[in-house]
Amino acid sequence: MKETTTPPIWSERLYVRLAPVDTRLFRYLLDAYDNLAFTSVVARKDCILKVGFSPDQRKELLQALDEMRQSLEFEILEI
C-alpha cells in the first residue's frame, strides 16, 4: 500500500541578494524550472528578492539555484 503524506500548508522562503541589473535574468532562469518557486522584491534599494517555495521541494530549489549560479552571481540569505 502506498503511503500518503499531507501536503505542506505554508510556503518556505529564502532571500537572494543580487545586482539590480540581474533581477530580470534571475526571474527568467527561475521560471525555467516550471513553477518551482516565486519571487517578490522586498528591498528594492538593496536588491533583495524573496523566493517562496514548497517545503517539500527545498532540495530541488537549492539545486536549481546552484545551476543558476553558472549564469549570474547572487547570494542566498536564509533568515
BAKOL-691465 format. One record per residue (C-alpha): residue in one letter; x, y, z; chain. Coordinates in nm, 2 decimals, decimal comma, padded with zeros to 4 digits, m for minus. Layout:
[site 'a'; [X; Y; Z]; 'A']
...
! end
This chain:
[site 'm'; [00,00; 00,00; 00,00]; 'A']
[site 'k'; [00,13; 00,34; m00,09]; 'A']
[site 'e'; [00,20; 00,58; 00,20]; 'A']
[site 't'; [00,03; 00,92; 00,16]; 'A']
[site 't'; [00,17; 01,24; 00,31]; 'A']
[site 't'; [m00,01; 01,55; 00,39]; 'A']
[site 'p'; [00,10; 01,84; 00,17]; 'A']
[site 'p'; [00,25; 02,14; 00,34]; 'A']
[site 'i'; [00,02; 02,42; 00,45]; 'A']
[site 'w'; [00,28; 02,70; 00,45]; 'A']
[site 's'; [00,54; 02,80; 00,20]; 'A']
[site 'e'; [00,91; 02,83; 00,29]; 'A']
[site 'r'; [01,11; 03,12; 00,19]; 'A']
[site 'l'; [01,47; 03,24; 00,15]; 'A']
[site 'y'; [01,61; 03,56; 00,03]; 'A']
[site 'v'; [01,85; 03,64; m00,25]; 'A']
[site 'r'; [02,07; 03,95; m00,29]; 'A']
[site 'l'; [02,19; 04,03; m00,64]; 'A']
[site 'a'; [02,29; 04,31; m00,86]; 'A']
[site 'p'; [01,99; 04,52; m00,98]; 'A']
[site 'v'; [02,07; 04,45; m01,34]; 'A']
[site 'd'; [02,04; 04,08; m01,28]; 'A']
[site 't'; [01,69; 04,08; m01,14]; 'A']
[site 'r'; [01,52; 04,00; m01,47]; 'A']
[site 'l'; [01,77; 03,73; m01,56]; 'A']
[site 'f'; [01,73; 03,57; m01,21]; 'A']
[site 'r'; [01,35; 03,56; m01,25]; 'A']
[site 'y'; [01,37; 03,43; m01,61]; 'A']
[site 'l'; [01,60; 03,15; m01,51]; 'A']
[site 'l'; [01,39; 03,05; m01,21]; 'A']
[site 'd'; [01,08; 03,05; m01,43]; 'A']
[site 'a'; [01,25; 02,79; m01,65]; 'A']
[site 'y'; [01,22; 02,54; m01,36]; 'A']
[site 'd'; [00,84; 02,51; m01,40]; 'A']
[site 'n'; [00,69; 02,69; m01,11]; 'A']
[site 'l'; [00,94; 02,56; m00,86]; 'A']
[site 'a'; [00,93; 02,90; m00,67]; 'A']
[site 'f'; [00,80; 03,25; m00,69]; 'A']
[site 't'; [00,98; 03,58; m00,63]; 'A']
[site 's'; [00,89; 03,92; m00,50]; 'A']
[site 'v'; [01,10; 04,23; m00,43]; 'A']
[site 'v'; [01,14; 04,30; m00,06]; 'A']
[site 'a'; [01,42; 04,56; m00,07]; 'A']
[site 'r'; [01,45; 04,75; m00,39]; 'A']
[site 'k'; [01,74; 04,96; m00,29]; 'A']
[site 'd'; [01,95; 04,66; m00,17]; 'A']
[site 'c'; [01,81; 04,44; m00,45]; 'A']
[site 'i'; [01,68; 04,16; m00,22]; 'A']
[site 'l'; [01,42; 03,92; m00,36]; 'A']
[site 'k'; [01,21; 03,68; m00,15]; 'A']
[site 'v'; [01,19; 03,34; m00,30]; 'A']
[site 'g'; [00,89; 03,14; m00,19]; 'A']
[site 'f'; [00,86; 02,76; m00,24]; 'A']
[site 's'; [00,70; 02,45; m00,11]; 'A']
[site 'p'; [00,90; 02,30; 00,18]; 'A']
[site 'd'; [00,90; 01,95; 00,02]; 'A']
[site 'q'; [01,08; 02,10; m00,28]; 'A']
[site 'r'; [01,37; 02,26; m00,09]; 'A']
[site 'k'; [01,63; 02,02; m00,23]; 'A']
[site 'e'; [01,52; 02,08; m00,59]; 'A']
[site 'l'; [01,52; 02,46; m00,54]; 'A']
[site 'l'; [01,87; 02,46; m00,39]; 'A']
[site 'q'; [01,99; 02,25; m00,68]; 'A']
[site 'a'; [01,83; 02,49; m00,93]; 'A']
[site 'l'; [01,99; 02,79; m00,76]; 'A']
[site 'd'; [02,33; 02,62; m00,78]; 'A']
[site 'e'; [02,27; 02,57; m01,15]; 'A']
[site 'm'; [02,17; 02,93; m01,19]; 'A']
[site 'r'; [02,50; 03,05; m01,04]; 'A']
[site 'q'; [02,66; 02,94; m01,36]; 'A']
[site 's'; [02,48; 03,23; m01,54]; 'A']
[site 'l'; [02,48; 03,50; m01,27]; 'A']
[site 'e'; [02,62; 03,59; m00,93]; 'A']
[site 'f'; [02,39; 03,61; m00,62]; 'A']
[site 'e'; [02,40; 03,55; m00,25]; 'A']
[site 'i'; [02,14; 03,34; m00,06]; 'A']
[site 'l'; [02,03; 03,49; 00,27]; 'A']
[site 'e'; [01,84; 03,25; 00,48]; 'A']
[site 'i'; [01,67; 03,42; 00,77]; 'A']
! end
